[in-house]
Amino acid sequence: MPITMTTPGEFNQIRKVTGKDDVRRFLSTLGFVEGEYVSIVNEMGGNVILNIKGTRVALNKALAQRILV
């Protein structure tokens, strides 16, 4: 299921990152790789703030939906 469907504050393990090669490469440079734990901090408008490796990252919902937990 996409990370956008989880409860804010709940840590989930990333199972897969989908999309074209450049999208997956971009997300992996931000730390979104299989096996890592991620949680939603907040959702504002069309953006999602995620917590990964102790860092907050803001992504739009289209990119966040590519992260499967």
PDB file of N, CA, C and O in Angstrom:
ATOM      1  N   MET A   1       0.848  -1.169   0.000  1.00  0.00           N
ATOM      2  CA  MET A   1       0.000   0.000   0.000  1.00  0.00           C
ATOM      3  C   MET A   1       0.894   1.233   0.000  1.00  0.00           C
ATOM      4  O   MET A   1       1.978   1.197   0.583  1.00  0.00           O
ATOM      5  N   PRO A   2       0.474   2.317  -0.633  1.00  0.00           N
ATOM      6  CA  PRO A   2       1.274   3.552  -0.666  1.00  0.00           C
ATOM      7  C   PRO A   2       1.393   4.179   0.720  1.00  0.00           C
ATOM      8  O   PRO A   2       0.495   4.047   1.551  1.00  0.00           O
ATOM      9  N   ILE A   3       2.504   4.857   0.956  1.00  0.00           N
ATOM     10  CA  ILE A   3       2.742   5.507   2.251  1.00  0.00           C
ATOM     11  C   ILE A   3       1.647   6.527   2.562  1.00  0.00           C
ATOM     12  O   ILE A   3       1.373   6.793   3.732  1.00  0.00           O
ATOM     13  N   THR A   4       1.022   7.097   1.545  1.00  0.00           N
ATOM     14  CA  THR A   4       0.001   8.124   1.762  1.00  0.00           C
ATOM     15  C   THR A   4      -1.253   7.558   2.428  1.00  0.00           C
ATOM     16  O   THR A   4      -2.081   8.326   2.917  1.00  0.00           O
ATOM     17  N   MET A   5      -1.410   6.243   2.458  1.00  0.00           N
ATOM     18  CA  MET A   5      -2.587   5.628   3.070  1.00  0.00           C
ATOM     19  C   MET A   5      -2.340   5.199   4.517  1.00  0.00           C
ATOM     20  O   MET A   5      -3.225   4.617   5.143  1.00  0.00           O
ATOM     21  N   THR A   6      -1.156   5.477   5.053  1.00  0.00           N
ATOM     22  CA  THR A   6      -0.845   5.081   6.428  1.00  0.00           C
ATOM     23  C   THR A   6      -1.205   6.187   7.409  1.00  0.00           C
ATOM     24  O   THR A   6      -1.511   7.311   7.012  1.00  0.00           O
ATOM     25  N   THR A   7      -1.164   5.858   8.676  1.00  0.00           N
ATOM     26  CA  THR A   7      -1.489   6.803   9.737  1.00  0.00           C
ATOM     27  C   THR A   7      -0.279   7.680  10.045  1.00  0.00           C
ATOM     28  O   THR A   7       0.828   7.160  10.189  1.00  0.00           O
ATOM     29  N   PRO A   8      -0.461   8.999  10.149  1.00  0.00           N
ATOM     30  CA  PRO A   8       0.664   9.878  10.496  1.00  0.00           C
ATOM     31  C   PRO A   8       1.280   9.486  11.842  1.00  0.00           C
ATOM     32  O   PRO A   8       0.570   9.179  12.799  1.00  0.00           O
ATOM     33  N   GLY A   9       2.618   9.503  11.892  1.00  0.00           N
ATOM     34  CA  GLY A   9       3.339   9.165  13.111  1.00  0.00           C
ATOM     35  C   GLY A   9       3.703   7.700  13.229  1.00  0.00           C
ATOM     36  O   GLY A   9       4.511   7.334  14.082  1.00  0.00           O
ATOM     37  N   GLU A  10       3.129   6.861  12.397  1.00  0.00           N
ATOM     38  CA  GLU A  10       3.376   5.417  12.448  1.00  0.00           C
ATOM     39  C   GLU A  10       4.525   5.072  11.497  1.00  0.00           C
ATOM     40  O   GLU A  10       4.465   5.386  10.308  1.00  0.00           O
ATOM     41  N   PHE A  11       5.573   4.426  12.023  1.00  0.00           N
ATOM     42  CA  PHE A  11       6.704   4.049  11.177  1.00  0.00           C
ATOM     43  C   PHE A  11       6.395   2.762  10.428  1.00  0.00           C
ATOM     44  O   PHE A  11       5.900   1.798  11.012  1.00  0.00           O
ATOM     45  N   ASN A  12       6.687   2.750   9.140  1.00  0.00           N
ATOM     46  CA  ASN A  12       6.465   1.596   8.272  1.00  0.00           C
ATOM     47  C   ASN A  12       7.734   1.324   7.479  1.00  0.00           C
ATOM     48  O   ASN A  12       8.484   2.242   7.145  1.00  0.00           O
ATOM     49  N   GLN A  13       7.962   0.055   7.183  1.00  0.00           N
ATOM     50  CA  GLN A  13       9.135  -0.322   6.406  1.00  0.00           C
ATOM     51  C   GLN A  13       8.815  -0.230   4.918  1.00  0.00           C
ATOM     52  O   GLN A  13       7.756  -0.677   4.478  1.00  0.00           O
ATOM     53  N   ILE A  14       9.722   0.342   4.151  1.00  0.00           N
ATOM     54  CA  ILE A  14       9.532   0.471   2.707  1.00  0.00           C
ATOM     55  C   ILE A  14       9.726  -0.897   2.067  1.00  0.00           C
ATOM     56  O   ILE A  14      10.761  -1.539   2.247  1.00  0.00           O
ATOM     57  N   ARG A  15       8.727  -1.332   1.324  1.00  0.00           N
ATOM     58  CA  ARG A  15       8.780  -2.629   0.640  1.00  0.00           C
ATOM     59  C   ARG A  15       9.276  -2.480  -0.794  1.00  0.00           C
ATOM     60  O   ARG A  15      10.009  -3.330  -1.300  1.00  0.00           O
ATOM     61  N   LYS A  16       8.856  -1.360  -1.459  1.00  0.00           N
ATOM     62  CA  LYS A  16       9.205  -1.177  -2.866  1.00  0.00           C
ATOM     63  C   LYS A  16       9.035   0.288  -3.230  1.00  0.00           C
ATOM     64  O   LYS A  16       8.190   0.986  -2.669  1.00  0.00           O
ATOM     65  N   VAL A  17       9.848   0.747  -4.177  1.00  0.00           N
ATOM     66  CA  VAL A  17       9.704   2.090  -4.739  1.00  0.00           C
ATOM     67  C   VAL A  17       9.442   1.898  -6.223  1.00  0.00           C
ATOM     68  O   VAL A  17      10.258   1.307  -6.930  1.00  0.00           O
ATOM     69  N   THR A  18       8.305   2.396  -6.698  1.00  0.00           N
ATOM     70  CA  THR A  18       7.916   2.195  -8.087  1.00  0.00           C
ATOM     71  C   THR A  18       8.178   3.446  -8.911  1.00  0.00           C
ATOM     72  O   THR A  18       8.497   4.506  -8.372  1.00  0.00           O
ATOM     73  N   GLY A  19       8.042   3.311 -10.208  1.00  0.00           N
ATOM     74  CA  GLY A  19       8.215   4.447 -11.110  1.00  0.00           C
ATOM     75  C   GLY A  19       9.330   4.198 -12.097  1.00  0.00           C
ATOM     76  O   GLY A  19       9.960   3.140 -12.104  1.00  0.00           O
ATOM     77  N   LYS A  20       9.561   5.207 -12.941  1.00  0.00           N
ATOM     78  CA  LYS A  20      10.632   5.120 -13.925  1.00  0.00           C
ATOM     79  C   LYS A  20      11.983   5.192 -13.219  1.00  0.00           C
ATOM     80  O   LYS A  20      12.069   5.553 -12.045  1.00  0.00           O
ATOM     81  N   ASP A  21      13.021   4.846 -13.949  1.00  0.00           N
ATOM     82  CA  ASP A  21      14.365   4.801 -13.367  1.00  0.00           C
ATOM     83  C   ASP A  21      14.774   6.121 -12.738  1.00  0.00           C
ATOM     84  O   ASP A  21      15.350   6.127 -11.650  1.00  0.00           O
ATOM     85  N   ASP A  22      14.490   7.248 -13.401  1.00  0.00           N
ATOM     86  CA  ASP A  22      14.913   8.544 -12.854  1.00  0.00           C
ATOM     87  C   ASP A  22      14.151   8.891 -11.580  1.00  0.00           C
ATOM     88  O   ASP A  22      14.707   9.526 -10.685  1.00  0.00           O
ATOM     89  N   VAL A  23      12.891   8.487 -11.486  1.00  0.00           N
ATOM     90  CA  VAL A  23      12.100   8.735 -10.271  1.00  0.00           C
ATOM     91  C   VAL A  23      12.631   7.899  -9.117  1.00  0.00           C
ATOM     92  O   VAL A  23      12.805   8.408  -8.010  1.00  0.00           O
ATOM     93  N   ARG A  24      12.889   6.627  -9.366  1.00  0.00           N
ATOM     94  CA  ARG A  24      13.426   5.749  -8.321  1.00  0.00           C
ATOM     95  C   ARG A  24      14.809   6.207  -7.878  1.00  0.00           C
ATOM     96  O   ARG A  24      15.130   6.152  -6.691  1.00  0.00           O
ATOM     97  N   ARG A  25      15.625   6.655  -8.819  1.00  0.00           N
ATOM     98  CA  ARG A  25      16.961   7.146  -8.487  1.00  0.00           C
ATOM     99  C   ARG A  25      16.875   8.407  -7.627  1.00  0.00           C
ATOM    100  O   ARG A  25      17.626   8.556  -6.663  1.00  0.00           O
ATOM    101  N   PHE A  26      15.961   9.313  -7.978  1.00  0.00           N
ATOM    102  CA  PHE A  26      15.770  10.540  -7.196  1.00  0.00           C
ATOM    103  C   PHE A  26      15.348  10.216  -5.771  1.00  0.00           C
ATOM    104  O   PHE A  26      15.898  10.767  -4.818  1.00  0.00           O
ATOM    105  N   LEU A  27      14.366   9.318  -5.620  1.00  0.00           N
ATOM    106  CA  LEU A  27      13.894   8.955  -4.282  1.00  0.00           C
ATOM    107  C   LEU A  27      14.977   8.223  -3.488  1.00  0.00           C
ATOM    108  O   LEU A  27      15.071   8.390  -2.272  1.00  0.00           O
ATOM    109  N   SER A  28      15.787   7.420  -4.161  1.00  0.00           N
ATOM    110  CA  SER A  28      16.845   6.713  -3.440  1.00  0.00           C
ATOM    111  C   SER A  28      17.920   7.676  -2.946  1.00  0.00           C
ATOM    112  O   SER A  28      18.516   7.434  -1.896  1.00  0.00           O
ATOM    113  N   THR A  29      18.183   8.755  -3.669  1.00  0.00           N
ATOM    114  CA  THR A  29      19.158   9.739  -3.196  1.00  0.00           C
ATOM    115  C   THR A  29      18.653  10.473  -1.959  1.00  0.00           C
ATOM    116  O   THR A  29      19.448  10.985  -1.171  1.00  0.00           O
ATOM    117  N   LEU A  30      17.331  10.526  -1.789  1.00  0.00           N
ATOM    118  CA  LEU A  30      16.740  11.135  -0.597  1.00  0.00           C
ATOM    119  C   LEU A  30      16.665  10.154   0.570  1.00  0.00           C
ATOM    120  O   LEU A  30      16.322  10.548   1.685  1.00  0.00           O
ATOM    121  N   GLY A  31      16.985   8.869   0.324  1.00  0.00           N
ATOM    122  CA  GLY A  31      16.990   7.869   1.388  1.00  0.00           C
ATOM    123  C   GLY A  31      15.837   6.886   1.327  1.00  0.00           C
ATOM    124  O   GLY A  31      15.731   6.007   2.183  1.00  0.00           O
ATOM    125  N   PHE A  32      14.972   7.016   0.332  1.00  0.00           N
ATOM    126  CA  PHE A  32      13.820   6.117   0.222  1.00  0.00           C
ATOM    127  C   PHE A  32      14.225   4.857  -0.524  1.00  0.00           C
ATOM    128  O   PHE A  32      14.070   4.762  -1.741  1.00  0.00           O
ATOM    129  N   VAL A  33      14.749   3.884   0.229  1.00  0.00           N
ATOM    130  CA  VAL A  33      15.190   2.613  -0.327  1.00  0.00           C
ATOM    131  C   VAL A  33      14.493   1.479   0.419  1.00  0.00           C
ATOM    132  O   VAL A  33      14.021   1.663   1.541  1.00  0.00           O
ATOM    133  N   GLU A  34      14.434   0.322  -0.201  1.00  0.00           N
ATOM    134  CA  GLU A  34      13.783  -0.835   0.410  1.00  0.00           C
ATOM    135  C   GLU A  34      14.434  -1.181   1.738  1.00  0.00           C
ATOM    136  O   GLU A  34      15.659  -1.181   1.862  1.00  0.00           O
ATOM    137  N   GLY A  35      13.596  -1.477   2.734  1.00  0.00           N
ATOM    138  CA  GLY A  35      14.083  -1.870   4.044  1.00  0.00           C
ATOM    139  C   GLY A  35      14.186  -0.726   5.036  1.00  0.00           C
ATOM    140  O   GLY A  35      14.291  -0.966   6.239  1.00  0.00           O
ATOM    141  N   GLU A  36      14.159   0.504   4.562  1.00  0.00           N
ATOM    142  CA  GLU A  36      14.262   1.674   5.449  1.00  0.00           C
ATOM    143  C   GLU A  36      12.896   1.960   6.075  1.00  0.00           C
ATOM    144  O   GLU A  36      11.862   1.617   5.500  1.00  0.00           O
ATOM    145  N   TYR A  37      12.893   2.583   7.245  1.00  0.00           N
ATOM    146  CA  TYR A  37      11.640   2.918   7.924  1.00  0.00           C
ATOM    147  C   TYR A  37      11.291   4.375   7.686  1.00  0.00           C
ATOM    148  O   TYR A  37      12.157   5.248   7.731  1.00  0.00           O
ATOM    149  N   VAL A  38      10.006   4.632   7.429  1.00  0.00           N
ATOM    150  CA  VAL A  38       9.531   5.967   7.088  1.00  0.00           C
ATOM    151  C   VAL A  38       8.187   6.206   7.763  1.00  0.00           C
ATOM    152  O   VAL A  38       7.423   5.268   7.990  1.00  0.00           O
ATOM    153  N   SER A  39       7.902   7.467   8.082  1.00  0.00           N
ATOM    154  CA  SER A  39       6.599   7.818   8.643  1.00  0.00           C
ATOM    155  C   SER A  39       6.145   9.155   8.082  1.00  0.00           C
ATOM    156  O   SER A  39       6.957   9.967   7.639  1.00  0.00           O
ATOM    157  N   ILE A  40       4.839   9.371   8.109  1.00  0.00           N
ATOM    158  CA  ILE A  40       4.267  10.652   7.694  1.00  0.00           C
ATOM    159  C   ILE A  40       4.267  11.575   8.903  1.00  0.00           C
ATOM    160  O   ILE A  40       3.783  11.205   9.973  1.00  0.00           O
ATOM    161  N   VAL A  41       4.810  12.779   8.732  1.00  0.00           N
ATOM    162  CA  VAL A  41       4.794  13.780   9.787  1.00  0.00           C
ATOM    163  C   VAL A  41       3.528  14.614   9.671  1.00  0.00           C
ATOM    164  O   VAL A  41       2.836  14.852  10.661  1.00  0.00           O
ATOM    165  N   ASN A  42       3.229  15.059   8.443  1.00  0.00           N
ATOM    166  CA  ASN A  42       2.088  15.944   8.220  1.00  0.00           C
ATOM    167  C   ASN A  42       1.707  15.929   6.749  1.00  0.00           C
ATOM    168  O   ASN A  42       2.542  15.659   5.886  1.00  0.00           O
ATOM    169  N   GLU A  43       0.440  16.221   6.465  1.00  0.00           N
ATOM    170  CA  GLU A  43      -0.031  16.381   5.098  1.00  0.00           C
ATOM    171  C   GLU A  43      -0.615  17.775   4.964  1.00  0.00           C
ATOM    172  O   GLU A  43      -1.490  18.168   5.735  1.00  0.00           O
ATOM    173  N   MET A  44      -0.124  18.524   3.976  1.00  0.00           N
ATOM    174  CA  MET A  44      -0.618  19.882   3.762  1.00  0.00           C
ATOM    175  C   MET A  44      -0.906  20.063   2.279  1.00  0.00           C
ATOM    176  O   MET A  44       0.001  19.982   1.451  1.00  0.00           O
ATOM    177  N   GLY A  45      -2.157  20.305   1.947  1.00  0.00           N
ATOM    178  CA  GLY A  45      -2.521  20.499   0.550  1.00  0.00           C
ATOM    179  C   GLY A  45      -2.180  19.279  -0.280  1.00  0.00           C
ATOM    180  O   GLY A  45      -2.655  18.177  -0.005  1.00  0.00           O
ATOM    181  N   GLY A  46      -1.356  19.478  -1.296  1.00  0.00           N
ATOM    182  CA  GLY A  46      -0.940  18.371  -2.148  1.00  0.00           C
ATOM    183  C   GLY A  46       0.418  17.829  -1.782  1.00  0.00           C
ATOM    184  O   GLY A  46       1.002  17.067  -2.552  1.00  0.00           O
ATOM    185  N   ASN A  47       0.945  18.206  -0.613  1.00  0.00           N
ATOM    186  CA  ASN A  47       2.278  17.777  -0.201  1.00  0.00           C
ATOM    187  C   ASN A  47       2.228  16.899   1.036  1.00  0.00           C
ATOM    188  O   ASN A  47       1.292  16.970   1.833  1.00  0.00           O
ATOM    189  N   VAL A  48       3.252  16.069   1.182  1.00  0.00           N
ATOM    190  CA  VAL A  48       3.376  15.179   2.331  1.00  0.00           C
ATOM    191  C   VAL A  48       4.762  15.377   2.922  1.00  0.00           C
ATOM    192  O   VAL A  48       5.754  15.361   2.194  1.00  0.00           O
ATOM    193  N   ILE A  49       4.840  15.564   4.230  1.00  0.00           N
ATOM    194  CA  ILE A  49       6.128  15.657   4.907  1.00  0.00           C
ATOM    195  C   ILE A  49       6.405  14.307   5.542  1.00  0.00           C
ATOM    196  O   ILE A  49       5.621  13.815   6.353  1.00  0.00           O
ATOM    197  N   LEU A  50       7.536  13.709   5.163  1.00  0.00           N
ATOM    198  CA  LEU A  50       7.907  12.379   5.622  1.00  0.00           C
ATOM    199  C   LEU A  50       9.148  12.451   6.499  1.00  0.00           C
ATOM    200  O   LEU A  50      10.004  13.316   6.311  1.00  0.00           O
ATOM    201  N   ASN A  51       9.236  11.534   7.460  1.00  0.00           N
ATOM    202  CA  ASN A  51      10.406  11.418   8.324  1.00  0.00           C
ATOM    203  C   ASN A  51      11.133  10.140   7.940  1.00  0.00           C
ATOM    204  O   ASN A  51      10.580   9.045   8.043  1.00  0.00           O
ATOM    205  N   ILE A  52      12.383  10.287   7.494  1.00  0.00           N
ATOM    206  CA  ILE A  52      13.199   9.129   7.138  1.00  0.00           C
ATOM    207  C   ILE A  52      14.630   9.386   7.592  1.00  0.00           C
ATOM    208  O   ILE A  52      15.203  10.438   7.309  1.00  0.00           O
ATOM    209  N   LYS A  53      15.194   8.422   8.292  1.00  0.00           N
ATOM    210  CA  LYS A  53      16.565   8.521   8.809  1.00  0.00           C
ATOM    211  C   LYS A  53      16.762   9.784   9.637  1.00  0.00           C
ATOM    212  O   LYS A  53      17.827  10.398   9.575  1.00  0.00           O
ATOM    213  N   GLY A  54      15.758  10.181  10.408  1.00  0.00           N
ATOM    214  CA  GLY A  54      15.869  11.347  11.271  1.00  0.00           C
ATOM    215  C   GLY A  54      15.782  12.678  10.548  1.00  0.00           C
ATOM    216  O   GLY A  54      16.059  13.722  11.139  1.00  0.00           O
ATOM    217  N   THR A  55      15.400  12.658   9.276  1.00  0.00           N
ATOM    218  CA  THR A  55      15.307  13.868   8.462  1.00  0.00           C
ATOM    219  C   THR A  55      13.897  14.014   7.924  1.00  0.00           C
ATOM    220  O   THR A  55      13.248  13.024   7.585  1.00  0.00           O
ATOM    221  N   ARG A  56      13.426  15.245   7.845  1.00  0.00           N
ATOM    222  CA  ARG A  56      12.112  15.502   7.263  1.00  0.00           C
ATOM    223  C   ARG A  56      12.269  15.886   5.798  1.00  0.00           C
ATOM    224  O   ARG A  56      13.088  16.735   5.446  1.00  0.00           O
ATOM    225  N   VAL A  57      11.463  15.239   4.948  1.00  0.00           N
ATOM    226  CA  VAL A  57      11.510  15.472   3.511  1.00  0.00           C
ATOM    227  C   VAL A  57      10.092  15.756   3.033  1.00  0.00           C
ATOM    228  O   VAL A  57       9.166  15.021   3.373  1.00  0.00           O
ATOM    229  N   ALA A  58       9.916  16.812   2.250  1.00  0.00           N
ATOM    230  CA  ALA A  58       8.606  17.146   1.692  1.00  0.00           C
ATOM    231  C   ALA A  58       8.544  16.653   0.248  1.00  0.00           C
ATOM    232  O   ALA A  58       9.419  16.956  -0.563  1.00  0.00           O
ATOM    233  N   LEU A  59       7.493  15.886  -0.058  1.00  0.00           N
ATOM    234  CA  LEU A  59       7.256  15.388  -1.415  1.00  0.00           C
ATOM    235  C   LEU A  59       5.821  15.701  -1.798  1.00  0.00           C
ATOM    236  O   LEU A  59       4.954  15.825  -0.933  1.00  0.00           O
ATOM    237  N   ASN A  60       5.569  15.828  -3.097  1.00  0.00           N
ATOM    238  CA  ASN A  60       4.167  15.948  -3.500  1.00  0.00           C
ATOM    239  C   ASN A  60       3.538  14.562  -3.443  1.00  0.00           C
ATOM    240  O   ASN A  60       4.244  13.554  -3.418  1.00  0.00           O
ATOM    241  N   LYS A  61       2.216  14.514  -3.422  1.00  0.00           N
ATOM    242  CA  LYS A  61       1.527  13.230  -3.226  1.00  0.00           C
ATOM    243  C   LYS A  61       1.810  12.241  -4.345  1.00  0.00           C
ATOM    244  O   LYS A  61       1.841  11.034  -4.107  1.00  0.00           O
ATOM    245  N   ALA A  62       2.017  12.735  -5.567  1.00  0.00           N
ATOM    246  CA  ALA A  62       2.299  11.839  -6.689  1.00  0.00           C
ATOM    247  C   ALA A  62       3.594  11.063  -6.452  1.00  0.00           C
ATOM    248  O   ALA A  62       3.657   9.866  -6.731  1.00  0.00           O
ATOM    249  N   LEU A  63       4.614  11.728  -5.947  1.00  0.00           N
ATOM    250  CA  LEU A  63       5.874  11.042  -5.640  1.00  0.00           C
ATOM    251  C   LEU A  63       5.730  10.145  -4.423  1.00  0.00           C
ATOM    252  O   LEU A  63       6.252   9.030  -4.406  1.00  0.00           O
ATOM    253  N   ALA A  64       5.026  10.623  -3.405  1.00  0.00           N
ATOM    254  CA  ALA A  64       4.864   9.835  -2.180  1.00  0.00           C
ATOM    255  C   ALA A  64       4.100   8.546  -2.444  1.00  0.00           C
ATOM    256  O   ALA A  64       4.349   7.540  -1.780  1.00  0.00           O
ATOM    257  N   GLN A  65       3.183   8.553  -3.394  1.00  0.00           N
ATOM    258  CA  GLN A  65       2.418   7.339  -3.694  1.00  0.00           C
ATOM    259  C   GLN A  65       3.269   6.267  -4.360  1.00  0.00           C
ATOM    260  O   GLN A  65       2.846   5.115  -4.453  1.00  0.00           O
ATOM    261  N   ARG A  66       4.439   6.621  -4.816  1.00  0.00           N
ATOM    262  CA  ARG A  66       5.358   5.647  -5.417  1.00  0.00           C
ATOM    263  C   ARG A  66       6.106   4.843  -4.360  1.00  0.00           C
ATOM    264  O   ARG A  66       6.771   3.858  -4.680  1.00  0.00           O
ATOM    265  N   ILE A  67       5.998   5.266  -3.093  1.00  0.00           N
ATOM    266  CA  ILE A  67       6.668   4.574  -1.997  1.00  0.00           C
ATOM    267  C   ILE A  67       5.668   3.589  -1.374  1.00  0.00           C
ATOM    268  O   ILE A  67       4.680   3.992  -0.761  1.00  0.00           O
ATOM    269  N   LEU A  68       5.941   2.316  -1.542  1.00  0.00           N
ATOM    270  CA  LEU A  68       5.034   1.266  -1.057  1.00  0.00           C
ATOM    271  C   LEU A  68       5.573   0.686   0.248  1.00  0.00           C
ATOM    272  O   LEU A  68       6.757   0.367   0.363  1.00  0.00           O
ATOM    273  N   VAL A  69       4.675   0.555   1.232  1.00  0.00           N
ATOM    274  CA  VAL A  69       5.060  -0.004   2.531  1.00  0.00           C
ATOM    275  C   VAL A  69       4.281  -1.271   2.806  1.00  0.00           C
ATOM    276  O   VAL A  69       4.463  -1.893   3.853  1.00  0.00           O
TER     277      VAL A  69
END
